[in-house]
Amino acid sequence: MNQKKKKFQLNRKYIILFVILIAYVVLCIMVFGIKQNNENREEKVYIVLSPEHKFAYSDGKLISSLNWNQIYGDYRFYSYSDGVYLGQYTLMEYGTMLYLFDENNDSIDYSGTLFSYATEDNRQIDLINTQYASFDYETEQVLTSLLADTDISMPADEESIIVQKIPVDLDGDQDEEVLYSIRYTTLEEGESFSFLCYTDQDKLHRIVSNTSGAHFYSIVQALDLNQNGTKELIVRDMQYSGTVAVDTYLLYQLENGNYHLTSKEG
């Protein structure tokens, strides 16, 4: 009788140990799965340029259809005016205007072009200075190469050529490339062009171009949105239909040494 009781107790002990082991394995799998999901999940980046142009970056795409009233209430946005850092503020929009409010709910005055962003993990992202530059010798050499495949000759009025020339490490190799936006328009038919490109160790990489006068591209920002060490490009595409201009914002991502259009707002 005692032997049967001992045998039963021993079997129950093993059963309990087996159940505990199974529970531990299941718990480990669940924790590992949650960890993997968190590691693979990209934090959204909310970008506001104006009341008409605001979107989130998520999983390589720009998303516009969001509850912006809730987003404005949940986040304080790192805000820049013409590339100059203003601070971290709450945003509110009214009509065609964006308003900035500090921690005391006081309105902050600013002038110029606003660029504001917020991240789900409240991280600050390095931004570049996108100011316009003069038409210099290096830009002339780049433009000469870009125009070589077209019927357009170099404009005589170099002062009318609009240039962004931005030294920036695009691919994360610790060496700076030079990012260019070069555009020109005139009333003369067939003389308009817009190019977006970059040079890397004297090699020219064309990103996008237009010589019909229908699209004019400019660099809004180059920033590492997905934290992979390379810069994504947010590009303004100003499209003309007759005398009316409509802005659309495009996202270009670097793959194998070249930038590809991966998403647009809308």
MOKA-V350415 format. One record per pair of residues at least 12 apart in sequence whose ideal C-beta (glycine too) atoms are under 8 Angstrom apart, sorted by the first residue. I is the first residue (numbers start at 1). J is the second residue. D is the distance in whole Angstrom. If there is no record, write none. Layout:
i=I j=J d=D
i=I j=J d=D
This chain:
i=42 j=58 d=6
i=42 j=59 d=6
i=42 j=226 d=6
i=43 j=119 d=6
i=43 j=120 d=4
i=43 j=121 d=5
i=43 j=123 d=8
i=44 j=56 d=5
i=44 j=57 d=7
i=44 j=58 d=5
i=44 j=119 d=7
i=44 j=120 d=5
i=45 j=57 d=4
i=45 j=58 d=8
i=45 j=117 d=6
i=45 j=118 d=8
i=45 j=119 d=5
i=45 j=120 d=8
i=45 j=125 d=7
i=45 j=225 d=5
i=46 j=66 d=8
i=46 j=71 d=6
i=46 j=75 d=6
i=46 j=77 d=7
i=46 j=117 d=6
i=46 j=118 d=5
i=46 j=119 d=7
i=47 j=115 d=8
i=47 j=116 d=7
i=47 j=117 d=5
i=47 j=234 d=7
i=48 j=77 d=6
i=48 j=91 d=6
i=48 j=98 d=7
i=48 j=114 d=8
i=48 j=116 d=4
i=48 j=117 d=7
i=49 j=113 d=8
i=49 j=114 d=7
i=49 j=115 d=6
i=49 j=116 d=8
i=49 j=220 d=7
i=49 j=249 d=7
i=50 j=96 d=7
i=50 j=98 d=6
i=50 j=114 d=7
i=51 j=93 d=4
i=51 j=95 d=7
i=51 j=96 d=6
i=51 j=97 d=7
i=51 j=98 d=6
i=52 j=96 d=7
i=52 j=247 d=8
i=53 j=247 d=7
i=53 j=249 d=6
i=53 j=265 d=7
i=54 j=68 d=6
i=55 j=249 d=7
i=55 j=265 d=5
i=57 j=225 d=5
i=57 j=226 d=8
i=57 j=232 d=8
i=57 j=251 d=7
i=60 j=226 d=7
i=60 j=251 d=8
i=60 j=253 d=7
i=60 j=262 d=6
i=60 j=263 d=7
i=61 j=251 d=7
i=61 j=262 d=7
i=61 j=263 d=4
i=62 j=249 d=7
i=62 j=251 d=5
i=62 j=263 d=5
i=62 j=264 d=6
i=62 j=265 d=5
i=62 j=266 d=8
i=64 j=265 d=5
i=64 j=266 d=6
i=68 j=93 d=8
i=71 j=118 d=8
i=72 j=90 d=7
i=72 j=91 d=5
i=72 j=92 d=6
i=72 j=93 d=8
i=75 j=118 d=4
i=76 j=88 d=5
i=76 j=89 d=6
i=76 j=90 d=6
i=76 j=118 d=7
i=77 j=89 d=6
i=77 j=90 d=7
i=77 j=91 d=5
i=77 j=116 d=4
i=77 j=117 d=6
i=77 j=118 d=5
i=78 j=116 d=7
i=78 j=117 d=6
i=78 j=118 d=7
i=78 j=124 d=6
i=78 j=125 d=8
i=79 j=91 d=8
i=79 j=100 d=6
i=79 j=110 d=8
i=79 j=114 d=7
i=79 j=115 d=7
i=79 j=116 d=4
i=80 j=114 d=7
i=80 j=115 d=5
i=80 j=116 d=7
i=80 j=127 d=6
i=81 j=110 d=5
i=81 j=111 d=7
i=81 j=112 d=4
i=81 j=113 d=7
i=81 j=114 d=6
i=81 j=115 d=8
i=82 j=112 d=4
i=82 j=113 d=6
i=82 j=131 d=7
i=83 j=115 d=8
i=83 j=127 d=7
i=83 j=128 d=8
i=83 j=129 d=5
i=83 j=130 d=6
i=83 j=131 d=6
i=84 j=112 d=8
i=86 j=100 d=7
i=86 j=108 d=7
i=86 j=110 d=6
i=87 j=102 d=7
i=87 j=108 d=7
i=89 j=101 d=6
i=89 j=102 d=6
i=89 j=108 d=6
i=89 j=116 d=8
i=90 j=102 d=8
i=90 j=105 d=8
i=91 j=116 d=6
i=98 j=114 d=6
i=98 j=116 d=8
i=115 j=127 d=7
i=115 j=220 d=7
i=115 j=221 d=7
i=125 j=223 d=5
i=125 j=224 d=7
i=125 j=225 d=7
i=126 j=223 d=7
i=126 j=224 d=7
i=127 j=221 d=6
i=127 j=223 d=6
i=128 j=166 d=6
i=128 j=168 d=5
i=128 j=221 d=7
i=128 j=222 d=5
i=128 j=223 d=7
i=129 j=166 d=7
i=130 j=164 d=6
i=130 j=166 d=6
i=130 j=218 d=8
i=130 j=219 d=5
i=130 j=220 d=7
i=130 j=221 d=7
i=131 j=164 d=8
i=132 j=162 d=6
i=132 j=163 d=6
i=132 j=164 d=6
i=133 j=163 d=5
i=133 j=164 d=6
i=133 j=165 d=4
i=134 j=163 d=7
i=135 j=158 d=5
i=135 j=159 d=7
i=135 j=161 d=5
i=135 j=163 d=5
i=136 j=165 d=8
i=138 j=165 d=7
i=138 j=178 d=7
i=139 j=161 d=8
i=139 j=163 d=5
i=139 j=165 d=6
i=139 j=180 d=7
i=139 j=182 d=7
i=140 j=154 d=8
i=140 j=158 d=8
i=142 j=180 d=6
i=142 j=182 d=7
i=142 j=197 d=7
i=142 j=199 d=7
i=142 j=204 d=6
i=143 j=161 d=7
i=143 j=182 d=5
i=143 j=195 d=7
i=145 j=204 d=6
i=146 j=182 d=7
i=146 j=193 d=8
i=146 j=195 d=5
i=146 j=197 d=7
i=146 j=204 d=8
i=146 j=206 d=7
i=146 j=209 d=7
i=147 j=193 d=7
i=150 j=193 d=7
i=150 j=211 d=5
i=151 j=190 d=7
i=152 j=190 d=7
i=152 j=191 d=6
i=152 j=193 d=6
i=152 j=211 d=6
i=155 j=184 d=6
i=155 j=186 d=7
i=155 j=191 d=7
i=160 j=184 d=6
i=160 j=186 d=7
i=161 j=182 d=6
i=161 j=183 d=7
i=161 j=184 d=5
i=162 j=181 d=8
i=162 j=182 d=7
i=162 j=183 d=5
i=162 j=184 d=7
i=162 j=218 d=8
i=163 j=180 d=7
i=163 j=181 d=7
i=163 j=182 d=6
i=164 j=179 d=7
i=164 j=180 d=7
i=164 j=181 d=4
i=164 j=182 d=8
i=164 j=218 d=6
i=164 j=219 d=5
i=165 j=178 d=6
i=165 j=179 d=8
i=165 j=180 d=6
i=166 j=178 d=7
i=166 j=179 d=4
i=166 j=180 d=8
i=166 j=219 d=7
i=166 j=222 d=7
i=167 j=179 d=8
i=168 j=222 d=5
i=168 j=231 d=7
i=169 j=231 d=8
i=170 j=198 d=6
i=170 j=200 d=8
i=170 j=222 d=7
i=170 j=230 d=7
i=170 j=231 d=5
i=170 j=254 d=6
i=171 j=200 d=8
i=171 j=230 d=5
i=171 j=231 d=8
i=171 j=254 d=6
i=171 j=257 d=7
i=172 j=229 d=4
i=172 j=230 d=5
i=175 j=201 d=8
i=177 j=198 d=5
i=177 j=199 d=6
i=177 j=200 d=5
i=178 j=198 d=6
i=178 j=199 d=5
i=179 j=197 d=8
i=179 j=198 d=5
i=179 j=219 d=6
i=179 j=222 d=6
i=179 j=233 d=8
i=180 j=195 d=7
i=180 j=196 d=7
i=180 j=197 d=5
i=180 j=198 d=6
i=180 j=199 d=7
i=181 j=194 d=8
i=181 j=195 d=7
i=181 j=196 d=5
i=181 j=217 d=6
i=181 j=218 d=5
i=181 j=219 d=5
i=182 j=194 d=7
i=182 j=195 d=5
i=182 j=197 d=8
i=183 j=195 d=7
i=183 j=216 d=5
i=183 j=217 d=7
i=183 j=218 d=7
i=185 j=213 d=6
i=185 j=216 d=7
i=192 j=211 d=7
i=192 j=212 d=7
i=192 j=213 d=3
i=193 j=209 d=7
i=193 j=210 d=7
i=193 j=211 d=5
i=193 j=213 d=8
i=194 j=209 d=7
i=194 j=210 d=5
i=194 j=211 d=8
i=194 j=215 d=6
i=194 j=216 d=4
i=194 j=217 d=5
i=195 j=208 d=8
i=195 j=209 d=5
i=195 j=217 d=8
i=196 j=208 d=5
i=196 j=209 d=7
i=196 j=217 d=5
i=196 j=219 d=7
i=196 j=235 d=6
i=197 j=209 d=8
i=198 j=259 d=8
i=200 j=257 d=8
i=205 j=257 d=7
i=205 j=258 d=6
i=205 j=259 d=7
i=207 j=233 d=7
i=207 j=252 d=6
i=207 j=258 d=8
i=207 j=259 d=5
i=208 j=235 d=8
i=208 j=252 d=8
i=208 j=261 d=7
i=213 j=240 d=7
i=214 j=239 d=6
i=214 j=240 d=6
i=214 j=241 d=8
i=215 j=237 d=6
i=215 j=238 d=7
i=215 j=239 d=6
i=215 j=240 d=8
i=216 j=237 d=8
i=216 j=238 d=5
i=216 j=240 d=8
i=217 j=235 d=6
i=217 j=236 d=7
i=217 j=237 d=6
i=217 j=238 d=8
i=218 j=235 d=7
i=218 j=236 d=5
i=218 j=238 d=7
i=219 j=233 d=7
i=219 j=234 d=8
i=219 j=235 d=6
i=219 j=236 d=8
i=220 j=234 d=4
i=220 j=235 d=6
i=220 j=236 d=5
i=220 j=249 d=7
i=221 j=233 d=8
i=221 j=234 d=5
i=222 j=234 d=8
i=230 j=253 d=8
i=230 j=254 d=5
i=231 j=254 d=7
i=232 j=251 d=6
i=232 j=252 d=7
i=232 j=253 d=5
i=232 j=254 d=8
i=233 j=251 d=7
i=233 j=252 d=4
i=233 j=253 d=8
i=233 j=259 d=6
i=234 j=249 d=6
i=234 j=250 d=7
i=234 j=251 d=6
i=235 j=249 d=7
i=235 j=250 d=4
i=235 j=251 d=8
i=235 j=252 d=6
i=236 j=248 d=8
i=236 j=249 d=6
i=236 j=250 d=8
i=237 j=249 d=7
i=237 j=250 d=6
i=237 j=264 d=8
i=248 j=264 d=6
i=248 j=265 d=6
i=248 j=266 d=7
i=249 j=264 d=7
i=249 j=265 d=5
i=250 j=263 d=8
i=250 j=264 d=5
i=250 j=265 d=8
i=251 j=263 d=4
i=251 j=264 d=7
